[in-house]
């Protein structure tokens, strides 16, 4: 996957968490053992989402 985004009208509704959970589960099912994230330093919402999933 190259990119993920959520429309503003769906922010803070758990949509991003659901999408990320699905992606991670699909990757695990396909034996992917490494995920690399790149997030703009000003995108605090994305940063907090990834932190919630224990990404560092």
Order of alpha helices (4+ residues) and beta strands (2+ residues): alpha-alpha
